[in-house]
Amino acid sequence: MAPSHVLKCCQKVLAWVPVAFIALVVAWSYYAYVVELCVFTISSTAEKVVYLVVFHLSFFMFVWSYWKTIFTAPASPSKEFCLSKADKEQYEKEERPESQQEILRRAAKDLPIYTTTASRAIRYCDRCQLIKPDRCHHCSACDICVLKMDHHCPWVNNCVGFSNYKFFLLFLMYSLLYCLFVAATVLQYFIKFWTLCRRKAAENCPKNELPGTHAKFHVLFLFFVAAMFFISILSLFSYHCWLVGKNRSTIETFRAPTFRNGPDKNGFSLGCSKNLREVFGDEKKYWLIPIFTSLGDGCNFPTRLVIMDPEQLTVSSQNEPAKSSGANQSFPTRPLSESQNRLLASDSQWVEGGPEEENVKSGAKKHIIVSLES
């Protein structure tokens, strides 16, 4: 037990190394820009004031969003998703997967769950001993189930999910702006240092043009670091902007959630504008501020069923009896009627699925859909 405990402690300490590295780079960039560039290099007072004001504004927003991303605890499922004591004991006693699934289906019948595993089974976490809500996954690094888990990020030593996904996006955006501003304002002095002061002979370098080698090192290195981070963050930020527009997580991009009619990578997409509101909230004045404004409770989400083409419907109708007999999975016909999410409260309604289910089984084109206005 003791060696295992020591190993876990070492892992926790080592997990903070990437965060400490970023903190040191940011602290050095602050010194290099404020002291070496603005104080010792730039001679114009007006230019100094403008640069320092914009720099500190971007620096503050960057640090604030980074702090919120790191220290916002990942949201976990509520107690209603945990098995009762009797169900838990019965589940642990059962050895047959079919009997265990029957217990889970009975416990999940009143829960707002509309996705299953690829084999049509209830998504259950043996580690946390709870039924997973939609879009919830277990993080092996944090050792908890995280609501709307996107990924575990070593650079923030935290899981990025429902509780801090907005903060993570703002962190990427403000770090991108921070690097862009630093690189753009340092560029002219970088060129001057590179072209003039690289000459070994001091008499060939114009006097009073730029200070000596101490500032030169910081300015040159500052430009390279800012440009390097800008390029790397730009691709990551663009990717997550695309994910927000599609209302997908990183996990869902590689493994589409399975609904009643099979895997559907667009099952949670409500249109670009509503997808943005789901992450950033209803009030646009708070979108760029790292405070929590995301809609919903993280346990249930508005969802839609995409109309499939006739060939897909035929395959679905052929597989439906086998799925029904194998898993006997029950799905509500009006998902999220009591959801806290306001996205579908006013301008969408679910169509009851009784007659439509018969038409799907017969191979017809009718399907249960949500009428959404993007």
N, C-alpha and C positions, 0 to 999 in steps of 0.2 A: 504493500500500500504506500509506504513512504517513497520509494523510487517513482511510483506513478504520480504521486502528488507533486514531487519535485519537478518531474517532466512537464506536468501541466502548468506549473508556475513559470518554468522557463519558456514554454510556448506562449504564455500570455505576455511575458516581457518582450520576447522577440517579435511578437505581433505589432508592437508599437514602434519598431525600427523604421518602417516606411513612413509613418507619420512624423517621427522625429527628423527624418531626412528632409521631408517637405518643409517642416517648420524651420530648420536651419537654412535651407535655400531661400525661403521667404524672408527670414530675418536678415540674411546677407544682402538680398536684393534691396531691402529697405535701406540698409546702410549705404550700399553702393550708389543707389539713385539719389537719396536725400543728401548725403554728406559728400561723397566723391564727385557726383555729377553736378547737383544743384548748388552746393556750397563752394566747392573748390574749382569747378570747371566752367560753369556758365557765368558770364560776366554781367549780362543784362538782368537788372532787377525785375523788370516786368515779366520777362520770360521765366525767371525763377518762381515768381508768385503764381503764375498760371500753371506751370508744371507741378508745383507742390500741391496746389488746391485739387487739381484733377487726380493727381497721383494718390493723395490721401483718401479721396472719395472712393476710388476704385479699390484701393488697398483695404479700406474698412469694410466694404461690401463683400469683398473676396474672403477676408478673414472671418467675418460674421457667418456667411453661408457655409464655409468650411467647418467652423466650430459646431454649427447646428447639425451638419451631416455626421460629424464624428460622435457627438454626445447625445443625440436623440436616440433613445432606446428603441429597438425594433418592436413593432406591435405584434402581440401574440393573440391567438384565438381566445374568445371569451369562454366562460365556464360552461355555457350551454352546449359546447362542442365536445366536452369531456364525457366519457361514459359514466353512468351511475355506478355505484359500488357493486350492486348486484350484477349489472351487465358486464362490468370489468372482470369480476370473479368468474362468471360464466364463460366469458371470452377466453380467459386464460386456461380454463379447464378443457375447453374444446380443442381437439387436435385436427379435426377436419376443416379445411378452408371453407367448404360450403356452409358448415354450421356457423363458423365465425362470421361469414358474410351475412348470414341471416340475422345474427345478433346486431351487426352494424347497420343493416338496412332498417331494422326495427327502431334502432336508436336515432337514425337519421331521417325518419319519415317526416318529422315536423321541422327540420332544419332547412334553411335556404341554400341548399346545395344542388347544383345543376350540372356539375362535371364529375366524371368518374375516371378511373384508370383506363388504359387502352383495352384491358380485358373486361371492361364494364363492371368493375368492382368498386366498392366504396373506398375512397382514399382515406386510409387510416395510418396514423403514425404510431408505431410500436414504441418508439423512444419516448415521445411525449404522452402517449396513451390518450389520444384524442382524434376525433374525426376532423380531417382537414377541410376548412372552408375552401371555396373556389379561389384559385390563384395563390393559395397558401402552400408553402414548401418548407421542409426541414433543412436548416442550415447546419452542416456538420461542424463548421468553425465556431459558431455561436452556441450550438447544441440546443436550439429551440426552433419551434415552428414559427415562421415569419409570415405575416399577412402580406399578400401581394408581393412576394419576394421577387426582386429583380436579379440581384447577384450579391455575393459577398466581396466587398472591395478592400483589398489590403492597404490601399493608400489612405483610407479613413478608418481602418480597423473596425469596421462595422458592416452590418447587413444593410443594403439599400432596398427598402421596401415601402409599404404604404405610409409609414409614419415620417419618413425622411426623403422620399423620392423627389419631392419639390425642392428640398434643400440641396440635394445632389445635383439637380439640373441647374439651379442657380449658382452653385459652386463651380460647375463647369463653365457656365456663361461668364461669371465675373473673373474667373481665372483666365479665361480666353481674352477678355477685355483688358485685364491687367497686363498680360504678356504683350498684347498688341500695342497698348499705349507705351509701355516701357521700350519696346523694340523700335517703335516709330520715332519717339523723341530722342532716343540715344543714337539713332542711325547717323545723323549728321556729324556728331562728335566721334563716332566710331570710324567714319570715313576719314575725318581729319587726322585722327590718331594713326590710322592704318597707312595713310599716304604720306604724311608729313613726318611724324615722330618715329617712324621705323628706321629712318636714316641714322646711321651710327655717328656720323660727324655732326656735332652740335651746331656748327656754324651754318650747315645747310638747312637747319630747321628754323623757320621764322620765329623771331623772339616775340614773347608776349602773346603768342598764338594760343598755346595750350600749356597746361602744367606738365610736370614731369612724369616719370614712369609709374609712380604709385597710383595715380588716378587712371593712367593709361591701362593698367592691368584690369582694374575694376570695370572700366567702361567697355573695354573689348570683351571681357568675359560676360558682362551683363547682357550685351547684345546677343551673344551666342546662346546663352541660357534661355533668354526670353523668346528668341526665335525658335529654338528647339522645342520648348514646351508649348508654344503656340501651335506649331504644326501637329504635334502629337495630340493635344487636347481638341483641336479642330475636328479631327476625324471622329473622336469619341462623342463630342457634343452633337455633331451632325447625325450620328447614328441614333442617339437617344431622342433627338428631335423627331426623327422618323418614327421611332417607337411610340412616342407620345401621340403623334398624328394617327397611328394605327391602333392605339390603345392596346399595346402588347408589352409584355416584359421580355427581358433577355431570355429567360427560360422558355417562355411561350413561343419565341421565335424559332427555337431549335426543336421544341416539342409542343405541338399545338394541343390546346385543351380539348378533351373529348366530351362532347355534349350528347344529347339523346340520339342525334342523327350522325354521330361519328365525330372525328377530329375536325375542328374548325378554327383556323388561325385568326379569323376575323369575328369570332363569336362575341367578343366584348366591345367591338368597335361600334360607336354610335354616330360616327361622322366626325370630321376633324375638329369643329368648333366645340362639340360636346365632349370630345376626348380631352381637349385642353382644359375645359371647365372641371372635368373630373379630377385632374391633377392640381390645377391652380386655384380652383374655386370660382364662385359666381362674381365676386367683386374684383374687377380688373385693377383697381388701385392698389391691391395687395399682391399682385402677381409677381412683382420684382422685389418684394421684401421677403426675407427668409423667416416668415412666420407661418404656422400651419393653417392652411385654408382649403385643403383637399376635401372633396365631397365624400360622404358615405362614412361607414364605420370600419371598412377594411374586411369585413366578414362576408358581405354580399354586394354584388355589383349588378347594374343594369346589363342585360344581355339581349342578344337578338339571334334569330336563326336565319341563316342565309338560304335563299331559294336555290335549290340545286337543279341541275339540268335533268332531262328525262332519264339519261343513262345512269346518273348517280341515284336517282329515285328508284330505278329498277333494282340496282344493286342493294340499296337500302331496304327495299321491300322484301328482297329475297333473304336478306340476313336478319330481318326483324324477328321472325319466329324463333330462330336459334338464340338470338340475344335475349328475347323475352323468357324463353324457357330456361336458359342458362343462368342469367343473373337476376331475372325478375325485378329489374330496377324500376322503381316508381319515380316519376318526375311530375312536379306540379304543372298545371296548365297555365297558371298565371304567375310566373316568377316575379319576386320582388314586390308583391302587392303591399307589403308592409316595410319595404326598405327605407332606410333613412336617406338614401340618395335621392336628391330632388331632380335629377336629370330627366327622368321619365314621368314626373308627377303631373305635367300639364299637357304635353303635346304628344303623348304616345299611349297606346292601349294594346293590350294583348287580346288575341283572338282565341276563344275557347277551342280546345284541341280535340274534342270528342269525335265529331264527324270527319274532321280532317285526317285523323289517325287512320280511319278505315280507308280513306282515299289514298293515303300514302302506301298502305299495305297492298292496295290493288294496283299500284303503279301509276296513279294519277299525278298530275302536276301540282295539285293543291297542297299547301304546306302551312304549318303554323309559322307566322311571321310577326314581327313587331313593326308597326307603321311609325317610322322615325323621320322626322324632318330635320335634315342637317342644316 
